[in-house]
């Protein structure tokens, strides 16, 4: 029954995120916000809503292992599992300028979280710094798009979601009244809150029944479950041979997870970052982030062999985290 509740919670989170974004996009259109701004903010953050709800509610429930494990575990799953699957579906050449810029931002985000874990924990002050960093990143991406420069990971993340669901493509002209969009937005919010609560309660119960720490469940089961939207959007982008969008979706999601989700979690419910995550998992994330940049730099291409290596790496990491090896 507990595992069923976990599954139901994940379904409600993902469905709620979809409804919330649909409603928010239509509301933003009504107030004549530019499609580009809608894409970079509302649509771009859409696939991060399950992670946000799970992490905030876990922190408020006194389970920082699930809250931080979800953030760090989702990022590791994005780089190893999801990117690996996308590359297996369709190898692609990566523009080095994009990789170094957005991959570099992602590395810096991991370094900040690692430093905070050693010195302060995820305090409210650290949370504010992370959210300000998120605002600065989106502003930088918006300026780049307006100037017609190389697309940012934030742009690619929005494009990946819009390719997977054309109904999320923002329009320059508002259509219809606000009644349905508001209903979708509020309904999505209700599903997210309910799903997050079910997911966190079930995850805590599972960790207790299995005799493992909250961190293990957060880093594996919760992280993979809340990363399913990224898996779908990256896979669709890869199948359509839009490899740069698949990679941008992964890099953008990782930046959003630390700056946006980590920041909001720290502001709403400050907590310590569990020592095991600081001493092992964040170091793994730092190393994996650098490895992906190295793969793409060697010839500027991610091959199926490298994709297989990424997936094998995730299997090994999961086995170590779960104590199987």
C-alpha positions in Angstrom: 0.0 0.0 0.0 2.9 2.4 0.8 4.4 1.8 -2.6 1.1 2.4 -4.2 0.8 5.7 -2.4 4.3 6.6 -3.6 3.2 5.9 -7.2 0.0 7.9 -6.8 1.9 10.8 -5.3 4.3 10.8 -8.3 1.4 10.7 -10.8 -0.4 13.6 -9.0 2.8 15.6 -8.9 3.5 15.2 -12.7 -0.1 15.8 -13.7 -0.4 18.8 -11.4 2.7 20.3 -12.8 1.3 19.9 -16.3 -2.0 21.6 -15.4 -0.4 24.4 -13.5 1.9 25.3 -16.3 -0.9 25.2 -18.9 -3.0 27.5 -16.8 0.0 29.8 -16.0 0.9 30.1 -19.7 -2.6 31.1 -20.6 -2.8 33.6 -17.7 0.5 35.1 -18.8 -0.7 35.4 -22.4 -3.8 37.3 -21.1 -1.6 39.9 -19.5 0.4 40.2 -22.8 3.8 38.9 -21.5 6.1 38.1 -24.4 6.2 34.4 -25.5 9.9 34.4 -25.0 9.6 35.5 -21.3 6.8 33.0 -20.8 9.0 30.2 -22.2 12.1 31.1 -20.1 10.2 31.4 -16.9 6.8 29.6 -16.7 7.4 26.9 -19.3 11.1 26.5 -18.4 10.3 25.9 -14.7 7.3 23.6 -15.5 9.2 20.3 -15.4 10.8 21.4 -12.1 7.5 21.6 -10.2 7.5 17.9 -9.0 11.0 18.3 -7.6 10.1 21.7 -5.9 7.0 20.3 -4.3 8.7 17.1 -3.0 11.8 19.0 -1.7 9.8 21.8 0.1 7.4 19.4 1.7 10.1 17.0 2.7 12.1 19.8 4.4 8.9 21.0 6.2 8.3 17.5 7.3 11.8 17.4 8.9 13.4 15.1 6.3 16.3 17.0 4.8 17.7 13.8 3.5 14.7 13.5 1.1 14.7 17.2 0.3 18.3 17.5 -0.6 18.6 14.0 -1.8 15.9 14.7 -4.3 17.8 17.8 -5.7 21.2 16.1 -5.9 19.8 12.7 -7.0 17.7 14.4 -9.7 20.8 16.2 -11.1 22.9 13.0 -11.1 20.0 11.1 -12.8 19.7 13.9 -15.4 23.4 13.7 -16.3 23.9 10.0 -16.2 20.6 8.3 -16.9 18.5 10.8 -18.9 21.4 12.2 -21.0 22.7 8.6 -21.5 19.3 7.5 -22.8 19.0 10.5 -25.1 22.5 9.9 -26.5 21.7 6.2 -27.1 18.5 7.3 -29.0 20.4 9.8 -31.2 24.1 10.8 -30.8 24.7 14.5 -31.4 27.3 17.1 -31.8 27.4 19.7 -29.0 28.3 23.4 -29.7 31.3 23.9 -27.3 30.4 27.5 -26.5 27.0 26.4 -25.2 28.5 23.5 -23.2 31.2 25.6 -21.5 28.8 28.4 -20.7 25.8 26.4 -19.3 27.9 23.5 -18.2 30.1 25.9 -16.4 27.1 27.5 -14.6 26.0 24.1 -13.6 29.4 23.3 -12.1 29.4 26.6 -10.3 26.0 25.8 -8.8 27.3 22.4 -7.5 30.3 24.1 -6.0 28.1 26.7 -4.2 25.9 23.9 -2.7 29.0 21.9 -1.7 30.5 25.0 0.0 27.3 25.7 1.8 27.1 22.1 3.0 30.6 22.4 4.5 30.1 25.9 6.0 26.5 26.9 6.6 24.0 24.3 5.6 21.0 25.3 3.5 20.2 28.4 5.5 17.7 31.1 4.6 20.5 33.3 3.6 22.0 30.7 1.3 18.5 30.1 -0.1 18.1 33.8 -0.9 21.5 33.8 -2.7 20.5 30.8 -4.8 17.2 32.4 -5.8 18.9 35.7 -6.7 21.3 33.6 -8.8 18.3 32.0 -10.5 16.8 35.4 -11.3 20.2 36.6 -12.7 20.5 33.5 -14.9 17.0 33.9 -16.4 17.7 37.6 -17.0 20.9 36.7 -18.7 19.2 34.1 -20.9 16.4 36.6 -21.8 18.9 39.2 -22.8 20.8 36.6 -25.0 17.6 35.5 -26.7 16.6 39.1 -27.4 20.0 39.8 -28.9 19.7 36.8 -31.1 22.8 35.2 -29.7 23.4 31.4 -29.0 20.5 29.8 -27.2 20.9 29.2 -23.5 20.1 26.0 -21.6 17.1 27.8 -20.1 15.8 28.3 -23.7 16.5 24.7 -24.6 14.7 23.5 -21.5 11.6 25.4 -22.5 11.8 24.2 -26.1 12.1 20.6 -25.0 8.9 20.8 -23.0 7.1 22.6 -25.8 8.2 19.9 -28.3 6.8 17.3 -26.0 3.6 19.1 -25.5 2.7 21.7 -28.2 -0.2 22.9 -26.0 2.3 24.7 -23.8 3.6 26.8 -26.7 2.8 30.4 -25.6 0.9 32.7 -28.0 1.3 36.4 -28.6 -2.5 36.8 -28.6 -4.6 35.8 -25.6 -7.5 33.4 -26.3 -10.8 33.3 -24.4 -11.5 34.2 -20.8 -9.4 33.7 -17.7 -11.8 31.3 -16.0 -10.5 28.0 -17.4 -6.8 29.0 -17.0 -7.3 30.0 -13.4 -9.1 26.7 -12.8 -6.3 24.8 -14.4 -3.7 26.7 -12.4 -5.5 26.2 -9.0 -6.3 22.6 -9.8 -2.7 21.9 -10.7 -1.5 23.5 -7.5 -3.9 21.4 -5.5 -2.7 18.2 -7.2 1.0 19.2 -6.6 0.4 19.8 -2.9 -1.5 16.6 -2.5 0.9 14.6 -4.5 3.9 16.0 -2.7 2.4 15.1 0.6 1.7 11.6 -0.4 5.1 11.1 -1.9 7.0 12.4 1.1 4.9 10.4 3.6 5.3 7.3 1.6 9.1 7.8 1.1 9.6 8.3 4.9 7.6 5.1 5.6 9.5 3.1 3.0 12.9 4.3 4.4 11.8 3.2 7.8 10.4 -0.2 6.7 13.6 -1.0 4.7 15.9 0.2 7.5 17.7 2.7 5.2 18.2 6.5 5.6 15.9 9.1 4.1 18.9 10.2 2.0 19.0 6.9 0.1 15.3 7.1 -0.8 15.6 10.7 -1.7 18.6 10.1 -3.9 17.1 7.2 -5.8 13.4 6.5 -5.8 12.2 10.1 -5.2 14.8 11.6 -7.5 14.1 9.3 -10.4 10.4 9.7 -10.0 10.4 13.4 -10.0 12.8 13.5 -13.0 10.4 11.6 -15.3 9.3 14.8 -17.1 12.9 15.5 -18.0 13.3 11.9 -19.3 10.3 12.3 -21.6 11.2 15.7 -22.9 14.8 14.8 -23.5 13.9 11.5 -25.2 11.5 13.3 -27.5 14.0 15.9 -28.4 16.6 13.2 -29.2 14.2 11.2 -31.3 13.5 14.4 -33.3 17.3 14.7 -33.7 17.4 17.9 -31.6 20.4 16.8 -29.5 21.4 20.3 -28.5 17.9 20.7 -27.0 18.1 17.4 -25.1 21.4 18.5 -23.6 20.2 22.0 -22.9 17.2 20.5 -21.1 19.4 18.5 -18.9 21.8 21.3 -18.1 19.0 23.8 -17.6 17.1 21.4 -15.3 20.2 21.0 -13.2 20.7 24.7 -12.9 17.0 25.2 -12.0 17.1 22.4 -9.4 19.9 23.9 -7.4 19.2 27.6 -7.8 15.4 27.6 -7.9 14.4 24.5 -5.9 17.3 24.5 -3.5 16.8 28.3 -3.0 13.1 28.1 -2.3 13.6 25.0 0.0 16.2 26.9 2.0 14.0 30.0 2.3 10.8 28.1 3.3 12.5 25.5 5.6 16.2 26.0 6.3 18.1 22.8 7.2 21.5 21.2 7.3 22.7 19.3 4.2 23.2 15.7 5.4 26.9 14.8 5.8 26.7 11.8 3.5 25.4 14.0 0.7 28.1 16.6 1.2 30.9 14.0 1.5 29.9 11.7 -1.3 26.9 12.6 -3.5 27.7 16.2 -4.2 31.3 15.2 -5.1 29.8 12.6 -7.5 27.7 15.3 -9.0 30.7 17.6 -9.4 32.7 14.9 -11.0 29.9 13.8 -13.4 29.2 17.4 -14.4 32.9 17.7 -15.4 32.9 14.3 -17.1 29.9 15.3 -19.4 31.8 18.4 -20.4 34.9 16.4 -21.1 32.9 13.9 -23.3 31.4 16.6 -25.4 34.6 18.5 -25.7 36.5 15.6 -27.2 35.4 16.1 -30.7 32.3 18.0 -29.7 30.2 14.9 -29.9 28.4 12.6 -27.5 28.5 9.1 -28.9 26.4 5.9 -28.2 29.5 4.5 -26.4 29.6 7.5 -24.1 25.9 7.3 -23.6 26.2 3.6 -22.5 29.0 4.6 -20.2 26.8 7.2 -18.6 24.0 4.7 -18.0 26.4 2.2 -16.6 27.7 4.9 -14.3 24.2 5.6 -13.0 23.6 1.9 -12.4 26.9 1.7 -10.4 26.1 4.9 -8.4 22.6 3.6 -7.5 24.0 0.3 -6.4 26.6 2.0 -4.2 24.0 4.4 -2.7 21.6 1.5 -2.0 24.4 -0.4 -0.3 24.3 -3.2 -2.8 28.1 -3.0 -3.5 
